[in-house]
Structure formats: C-alpha cells, structure tokens
Amino acid sequence: MSTQFWDRLWRSAGLQFVVLFVVAWFLYGDPPGPGSSSATLASFYDGHRLRVLAATFILGMAVLNLLWFAAAIRDVLRAAGQDGWGSAVTASSAALGGVLFVLMAGGAALAYRAGGAGNEVVLSGLNDAAWACLVITSFPRAMLIMSLTFGMWRAGMISNALFGTGVAALLLVLLGGTTWAASGVWAPDGAYSRLISPLIGVAWIVVISGVLLRSPAAARTPESVPVPQW
C-alpha cells in the first residue's frame, strides 16, 4: 500500500469509470422517452426493476471513480503549477457527479413506484425530469473536458493536436445542452443527447487517462517536522 500504489490506482480511476459507465448503460436498457404514457413507463420499470437497480449501483460506483480520477488530475495539475485548472476539474466533476446522482435517484424511484396504482402523474414527472437531467449534464461535462484539456495543455502534458481535439470535444458536448426538440435526433432521448455526446466525453476521458498513466508520478517526501527553537 505504498504511495506509488495509490497514485496509480487514482490515475487509473478514469478507465474504471469508463468500464463501469458502459456496463451500467447497457444494463439499464432503453428507457421510454419523455412524454411516454404511464402504461409504457410501468411496463418498462416494473418489468426491468432488478436491472435498473443493479445499473444504478454500478453507475454510482462509476461516479465515485470519476471523482477519484478528478482528484488525481487535480494533484498532477497542482504539481505542474496549474492549480486554477485543477480547481476547475474538481468543481466540474463534483457538479457532474451531483447531477448524475439526481438522475440515478430518479431512475431508482421510477423502479420502485412503477408497480403501484395511481402513480401516473408521479411516473410521468420523474421520467421527464430524468431526461432533462441527461441534457443538463452537458454543461458540467463540457466544463470537465475544458478544464482537463486546457490544464494539461498548459502543463505541457498534451500536444497542440490533442489540445485541438479536446476543444472540438468540448464544443460538441456543449452542443448537447441544446437538445430540446420534441422528437428526432435532437430530442432529449435522441441519438445525439443519449449516445453521441456521452460517447465523446467518455472517449476523451480514455485519452486523458492514457496520458496520465504514462506520465511520471511526482516524487513525494514526508513533510519535515519543525523543531522548536528554545
């Protein structure tokens, strides 16, 4: 349990987040879109209750790994003299984690309430709120990509080409915050909001994780204990 062990574990947390996120995404399945009837919602969440709750637990573990990953990035950027960007990583990951926890709570509540009688309004409201939260995550995800990209570029850890790729990823993810159409690709449950935008963010975390794991860990020495002067 050396310092090097913990450093590498935290630096690999981004990859652990990606694996857990993908597993949870596929396990959850394809939930009904916003505005779905109560019968459709009850059929999905009552029939897939165990899968939804299992996916909620796995996604919760994924968020914890995301926060550990952000802590590792903050440590690296602070050592490189980019503490401002490191603070932005911490803030954006915390905001993203908070919205994801609300999203998970909504899914778990739907799984619990779907089988009861007289829950039509509750089911519809929770489902619409969950899809709205998915769109809202575009903003903290974009801030996280921005802070990762600019911070590591200013620290000299990524090339100009990777920096340009990160800026493009930032803009594409931020564009997901406009997916409020009633139907189609640009709807909250459309392909861009539900698939393309999250995949861009996940891919960028994989790239940054690779850079982070290849970079040398900063040397750590115990802090010296001041000797009182008598």
HUZINOR-V551874 format. One record per helix or strand of 3 or more residues. SS is the DSSP state (2 for helix, 1 for strand). FROM is the first residue (numbers start at 0). LEN is the number of residues. Records with the same first field share a line. If there is no record, write none. Layout:
SS: FROM-LEN ; FROM-LEN
This chain:
2: 2-9 ; 12-16 ; 37-10 ; 48-31 ; 82-31 ; 119-35 ; 159-19 ; 190-24
